[in-house]
Amino acid sequence: MGLLSSIYDSCKEKRTYFGTKMKGSAIDEAGEISKGPAPRKGLKRGLSIMDFILRIFAAICTLGSALGMVTTRETLPFATQFVKFRAVFDDLPTFVFFVTSNSIVCGYLVLSLVPSFFHIVRSTSVKSRVFLLSLDTVMYGLLTTGAAAATAIVYVAHYGNPNANWFPFCRQYNNFCERISGSLVGSFIAVVLFIIIILMSAIIISKR
Amino acid sequence: MSTTIDMPESNVGKAKAVVVGPQRPGGWKKGVAIMDFILRLGAIAAALGAAATMGMSDQTLPFFTQFFQFEASYDSFTAFQFFVITMAIVAGYLVLSLPFSIVAIIRPHAAGPRLFLIILDTVFLTLATASGASAAAIVYLAHNGNQDSNWLAICNQFGDFCAQTSGAVVSAFVAVVVLVLLIIISALALGKR
């Protein structure tokens, strides 16, 4: 532990040297204290605006994914009396979960636009930012879970599994397969946007 | 604003003083950092347990015919291979992040290590959640099958294999929950100055 603390302190000392130099000159000039509140506030405001815009994009992406999955229905042109040849997303519970989680996250993102706008206007609200980040992390877990589970099922649908004797039904239900594969894309774009939103929130919180 | 002056001054003279007598009371933040460290240890155990359990899951049924194999191992499923590799990576990251957590205990008012940890925690939360969820989807299929696509529930025959893989998935989700808690704790500590 002594080694770690001495390493960390030597890193801090370099920054301290520059800090004191700047402090001396800045106090001479304008009586202002450290880095200057204006550039920091500008950075926070810029990040908050980008956070708002990314939330809108992520809401559109998750909505697109949910709608793309819900409107799947393919009926093969031949049918017998006993066997149905129709594929709907309902048939696989994992896809139902995917639609549910995307809808919940989309609703959450739309509702969270209000606190996000409030954070643009008021840059010094830390508690609500921390709360929003916590909610963001939980919703992000939900979204990633739905997307990953649906991806596993789509993979089996494309390639099958000879060891478990699971037949890849994509060979017969082409349209259905294309639609479910495509709706995964929107969900994963929303996952990446969520990561950026969470990281930006963490950076804004740490800047005081 | 005055705190940004205090920070450089206090650490220069106190390179040797590690724990006792800081300029400002860091009790709350130090407690949070200790909880962070302990949670990290728990997450390491969960992630390692998940990877090991899944990696050692292998079951051969005592009968066989000329054409079919009656062996199930994690190798047969791509999702499970992805699961083992990813949980091992997450466990490795958690072990490597322990020094940063210790630095956050020693220096409770430093924002650098905490910010670094929160960024990396988010990235590895993604990995852990994705691998756990995809393995969970396959385990659900193995338990229940799917009538419409004619996928049989293999758990009826391979009981042990099924139990081990299900346990591994549960352990992975424990690691996911702990990672979410770690992120929230780091954000709380970052926000309080």
Contacts between the chains, C-beta under 8 A, distances in Angstrom:
chain1	res1	chain2	res2	distance
A	1	B	18	7.1
A	1	B	102	6.4
A	1	B	106	6.5
A	2	B	18	7.1
A	4	B	99	6.1
A	4	B	102	6.0
A	4	B	103	5.6
A	4	B	106	6.9
A	5	B	18	5.4
A	5	B	103	7.4
A	5	B	106	5.0
A	5	B	107	7.3
A	6	B	15	6.9
A	8	B	103	5.5
A	8	B	106	7.4
A	8	B	107	6.3
A	8	B	110	7.5
A	8	B	113	8.0
A	9	B	11	6.2
A	9	B	15	4.7
A	12	B	8	7.9
A	12	B	11	5.1
A	12	B	110	7.9
A	13	B	11	7.5
A	13	B	12	6.3
A	13	B	15	7.7
A	15	B	8	7.3
A	16	B	8	4.1
A	16	B	9	7.9
A	16	B	11	6.5
A	16	B	12	5.3
A	19	B	7	8.0
A	19	B	8	4.2
A	20	B	8	5.9
A	20	B	9	7.9
A	23	B	5	6.5
A	23	B	8	7.6
A	33	B	1	5.2
A	33	B	2	7.0
A	33	B	4	6.6
A	33	B	5	6.2
A	34	B	1	7.0
A	34	B	4	4.1
A	34	B	5	6.6
A	35	B	4	7.4
A	37	B	1	7.1
A	84	B	148	8.0
A	87	B	148	7.3
A	91	B	146	7.1
A	91	B	148	4.0
A	91	B	149	7.0
A	92	B	146	6.3
A	92	B	148	7.6
A	92	B	149	7.5
A	93	B	140	7.2
A	93	B	144	7.8
A	94	B	137	5.0
A	94	B	140	6.8
A	94	B	141	7.9
A	126	B	191	4.5
A	126	B	192	7.9
A	127	B	191	7.0
A	129	B	191	6.9
A	130	B	187	5.1
A	130	B	188	5.8
A	130	B	190	8.0
A	130	B	191	4.5
A	133	B	183	7.8
A	133	B	184	7.5
A	133	B	187	4.9
A	134	B	184	4.6
A	134	B	187	6.8
A	137	B	122	7.7
A	137	B	125	7.7
A	137	B	180	5.3
A	137	B	183	5.1
A	137	B	184	6.3
A	138	B	180	6.4
A	140	B	125	7.7
A	141	B	125	7.1
A	141	B	129	5.6
A	141	B	176	6.4
A	141	B	180	5.8
A	144	B	125	8.0
A	144	B	126	6.0
A	144	B	129	4.2
A	144	B	130	5.8
A	144	B	133	6.8
A	145	B	129	5.7
A	145	B	132	7.5
A	145	B	133	4.1
A	145	B	136	7.9
A	146	B	133	7.4
A	147	B	130	7.6
A	147	B	133	7.7
A	148	B	129	6.7
A	148	B	130	4.1
A	148	B	131	7.3
A	148	B	132	7.7
A	148	B	133	3.7
A	148	B	134	4.5
A	148	B	137	7.6
A	149	B	133	4.5
A	149	B	134	6.2
A	149	B	136	6.2
A	149	B	137	3.8
A	150	B	137	7.4
A	151	B	130	8.0
A	151	B	134	6.1
A	152	B	79	4.7
A	152	B	133	7.6
A	152	B	134	3.7
A	152	B	135	7.4
A	152	B	137	4.1
A	152	B	138	5.5
A	153	B	137	5.4
A	153	B	141	7.3
A	155	B	78	6.5
A	155	B	79	7.1
A	156	B	138	7.3
A	156	B	141	7.4
A	156	B	151	7.8
A	157	B	149	7.6
A	159	B	78	7.7
A	161	B	76	6.9
A	161	B	77	6.6
A	163	B	69	7.4
A	163	B	72	6.8
A	163	B	76	3.7
A	163	B	77	7.5
A	164	B	72	7.6
A	164	B	76	7.0
A	164	B	77	7.6
A	164	B	142	7.2
A	164	B	151	7.5
A	164	B	152	7.3
A	164	B	154	5.0
A	165	B	151	8.0
A	165	B	152	6.2
A	166	B	141	7.6
A	166	B	149	7.8
A	166	B	151	4.4
A	166	B	152	7.6
A	167	B	149	7.1
A	167	B	150	6.2
A	167	B	151	7.3
A	169	B	149	4.9
A	191	B	126	7.0
A	195	B	122	5.8
A	195	B	123	7.2
A	195	B	126	6.6
A	198	B	122	5.3
A	198	B	183	7.6
A	199	B	118	7.9
A	199	B	119	5.6
A	199	B	122	6.4
A	201	B	187	7.6
A	202	B	115	6.2
A	202	B	118	4.7
A	202	B	119	6.8
A	202	B	122	7.9
A	202	B	186	7.6
A	202	B	187	6.2
A	202	B	190	6.7
A	203	B	115	6.9
A	205	B	187	6.1
A	205	B	190	4.9
A	205	B	191	4.8
A	206	B	111	4.6
A	206	B	114	7.2
A	206	B	115	4.9
A	206	B	190	4.6
A	208	B	3	7.5
A	208	B	4	7.8
A	208	B	193	5.1
